[in-house]
Amino acid sequence: MFVVSCLVVSPLAAAENRALDAFNIFVKTVSAAKGSFSQYTVGPQGETALAQSGEFAFARPGQFRWDIRQPYAQLVVSDGSTIHQYDPDLNQVSVRTAAAAIGSSPAAILFGTGEIEDAFEVSPLPDRDGLTWFRAEPKQPDAGLSQVDIGMQAGRPARLLLLDGFAQTTRIDLFDIRAQSSFPSDTFIFEAPPGTDVVRLD
């Protein structure tokens, strides 16, 4: 009986293996990619912020471009060492080091190169919405991120549910992720337009 029970794998454990294994394979085999996204945030009282959509690109380790195009333009660009967050309506760009800004953030999960288990406690979640899921919780306290649930589909991350320290949940759906061999040299470089107010946060 003991031997038989040891050989039985629960559906939840199997789901963890499928989702986490697929994610780790994605990180190891897809070094650069581009795609599109939509995202919105739900507050602790159920209030929903205006949905946003745009396109993204990344090249490991740490280079990424998160280009919000609707309903208002915003741009986040990392060259691997510095992150620029540009708001054209405010004519302002904030600048910080990537090491300080990324840490155990979703950017580190999606665009880094290390094992996710190095910085996060990982646990299985049941399948839902046609996706296999696992949860990642930072091993070190992070006011900006309490946990992130990652849903995998066809070997690609398809949805992220981020819970922050203010009990806000942000849902990010990723679409049409296409592996790339390279990008134009200026993809992950940000040059502030003349007259832009530069705010350094480090």
C-alpha positions as CSV (number, residue, x, y, z in Angstrom):
1,M,0.0,0.0,0.0
2,F,2.8,2.4,0.9
3,V,4.6,1.8,-2.5
4,V,1.3,2.3,-4.4
5,S,0.5,5.5,-2.6
6,C,4.0,6.9,-3.3
7,L,3.5,6.3,-7.0
8,V,0.2,8.2,-7.1
9,V,0.6,11.9,-8.2
10,S,-2.2,14.2,-7.3
11,P,-3.7,16.3,-10.2
12,L,-2.6,19.5,-8.4
13,A,1.0,18.3,-8.2
14,A,0.9,17.3,-11.9
15,A,-0.5,20.7,-12.8
16,E,2.5,22.3,-10.9
17,N,4.9,20.2,-12.8
18,R,3.3,21.0,-16.2
19,A,3.1,24.8,-15.6
20,L,6.5,25.2,-13.8
21,D,8.3,22.9,-16.2
22,A,6.8,24.8,-19.2
23,F,7.8,28.1,-17.7
24,N,11.4,27.0,-17.0
25,I,11.7,25.7,-20.6
26,F,10.4,29.0,-21.9
27,V,13.0,30.9,-19.9
28,K,15.9,28.7,-21.1
29,T,14.9,28.4,-24.7
30,V,13.4,31.8,-25.6
31,S,16.1,34.3,-25.2
32,A,14.3,37.1,-27.1
33,A,10.7,37.6,-28.1
34,K,8.0,40.2,-28.8
35,G,4.3,40.2,-28.5
36,S,1.3,42.2,-27.3
37,F,-0.5,42.6,-24.0
38,S,-3.5,44.0,-22.2
39,Q,-3.7,44.8,-18.5
40,Y,-6.0,46.2,-15.9
41,T,-6.0,46.6,-12.1
42,V,-8.8,45.8,-9.7
43,G,-8.6,47.6,-6.3
44,P,-9.4,46.1,-2.9
45,Q,-13.0,47.3,-3.0
46,G,-13.5,45.9,-6.5
47,E,-13.0,49.1,-8.4
48,T,-11.4,48.6,-11.8
49,A,-8.9,50.9,-13.4
50,L,-9.0,51.8,-17.1
51,A,-7.7,48.9,-19.2
52,Q,-4.4,49.4,-21.1
53,S,-2.9,47.6,-24.1
54,G,0.2,47.7,-26.1
55,E,3.3,45.8,-27.3
56,F,6.3,44.4,-25.6
57,A,9.8,43.0,-26.5
58,F,12.6,41.5,-24.4
59,A,16.1,40.1,-24.8
60,R,17.6,38.3,-21.9
61,P,19.1,39.2,-19.5
62,G,17.1,42.2,-18.4
63,Q,16.5,44.1,-21.6
64,F,12.8,44.9,-22.2
65,R,10.4,47.3,-23.8
66,W,6.9,47.7,-22.4
67,D,5.0,50.0,-24.7
68,I,1.5,51.1,-23.6
69,R,-0.3,52.6,-26.5
70,Q,-4.0,52.6,-25.4
71,P,-5.7,54.6,-24.0
72,Y,-2.7,56.8,-23.1
73,A,0.9,56.4,-24.2
74,Q,3.5,55.3,-21.7
75,L,6.8,53.6,-22.2
76,V,9.1,51.5,-20.0
77,V,12.5,50.6,-21.4
78,S,15.4,48.7,-19.8
79,D,18.8,48.3,-21.4
80,G,19.7,45.8,-18.7
81,S,21.3,48.3,-16.4
82,T,19.0,51.3,-16.4
83,I,15.2,51.6,-16.6
84,H,13.4,54.6,-18.1
85,Q,9.7,55.1,-17.5
86,Y,8.4,57.8,-19.9
87,D,5.1,59.6,-19.7
88,P,4.7,61.8,-22.8
89,D,1.6,63.6,-21.4
90,L,3.5,64.7,-18.4
91,N,6.7,65.3,-20.5
92,Q,8.6,63.4,-17.8
93,V,10.9,60.4,-17.6
94,S,11.9,58.7,-14.4
95,V,15.2,56.9,-14.3
96,R,16.5,54.2,-11.9
97,T,19.0,51.3,-11.9
98,A,17.6,48.0,-13.1
99,A,19.0,46.2,-10.1
100,A,17.0,48.4,-7.7
101,A,13.8,48.5,-9.7
102,I,13.5,44.9,-10.9
103,G,14.5,42.8,-7.9
104,S,11.8,40.1,-7.5
105,S,9.4,41.9,-9.7
106,P,7.4,40.4,-12.7
107,A,10.1,41.8,-15.0
108,A,12.6,39.6,-13.2
109,I,10.3,36.6,-13.7
110,L,9.6,37.2,-17.4
111,F,12.8,38.8,-18.6
112,G,15.5,37.4,-16.4
113,T,17.6,34.3,-16.8
114,G,17.8,32.7,-13.4
115,E,15.7,29.9,-11.9
116,I,12.5,31.3,-10.6
117,E,12.9,29.2,-7.5
118,D,16.0,31.2,-6.6
119,A,13.9,34.3,-5.6
120,F,10.4,32.9,-5.2
121,E,8.6,30.2,-3.3
122,V,6.6,28.3,-5.9
123,S,3.4,26.4,-5.3
124,P,0.9,24.6,-7.6
125,L,-2.6,26.0,-8.5
126,P,-5.5,24.2,-10.1
127,D,-6.0,24.4,-13.9
128,R,-8.5,27.1,-14.9
129,D,-9.5,29.1,-18.0
130,G,-7.7,26.5,-20.2
131,L,-4.4,27.4,-18.6
132,T,-2.0,25.5,-16.2
133,W,-1.0,27.6,-13.2
134,F,1.5,28.1,-10.5
135,R,2.0,30.8,-7.8
136,A,5.3,32.6,-7.1
137,E,5.8,34.5,-3.8
138,P,9.0,36.5,-3.1
139,K,11.3,34.9,-0.6
140,Q,12.4,38.4,0.5
141,P,9.6,40.9,1.5
142,D,8.6,43.1,-1.4
143,A,6.1,45.9,-0.8
144,G,5.5,46.1,-4.6
145,L,4.6,42.4,-5.0
146,S,3.0,39.9,-2.6
147,Q,2.5,37.1,-5.2
148,V,2.1,36.5,-8.8
149,D,0.0,33.7,-10.4
150,I,1.3,32.6,-13.8
151,G,-0.9,30.8,-16.3
152,M,0.8,28.8,-19.1
153,Q,-0.6,27.8,-22.5
154,A,1.2,26.0,-25.3
155,G,4.6,26.5,-23.7
156,R,4.2,30.3,-23.3
157,P,3.1,32.5,-20.3
158,A,-0.4,33.6,-21.2
159,R,-1.7,35.4,-18.1
160,L,-0.3,36.9,-14.9
161,L,-2.3,37.9,-11.9
162,L,-0.2,40.2,-9.6
163,L,-1.2,41.0,-6.1
164,D,0.6,43.9,-4.5
165,G,1.0,45.2,-1.0
166,F,-2.1,47.4,-1.3
167,A,-4.4,44.5,-2.1
168,Q,-4.6,45.5,-5.7
169,T,-4.7,42.8,-8.4
170,T,-3.3,43.5,-11.8
171,R,-4.3,41.1,-14.6
172,I,-1.9,41.0,-17.6
173,D,-2.8,38.9,-20.7
174,L,0.0,38.2,-23.2
175,F,-0.7,37.5,-26.8
176,D,1.1,36.3,-29.9
177,I,4.5,35.8,-28.3
178,R,7.0,35.3,-31.1
179,A,10.6,34.3,-30.5
180,Q,13.2,36.6,-32.1
181,S,16.8,36.1,-33.0
182,S,17.7,39.8,-32.6
183,F,16.3,43.3,-32.4
184,P,17.3,46.7,-33.9
185,S,20.1,48.2,-31.8
186,D,17.8,51.0,-30.5
187,T,15.0,48.8,-29.3
188,F,16.1,48.9,-25.7
189,I,17.6,52.3,-25.7
190,F,15.7,55.4,-24.5
191,E,16.6,58.9,-25.6
192,A,14.5,61.6,-23.8
193,P,13.0,64.1,-26.2
194,P,14.4,67.7,-25.8
195,G,12.8,69.5,-22.9
196,T,11.7,66.3,-21.1
197,D,11.8,66.6,-17.3
198,V,14.2,63.9,-16.0
199,V,13.6,62.5,-12.5
200,R,16.2,60.2,-11.0
201,L,14.8,57.9,-8.4
202,D,18.0,56.2,-7.1
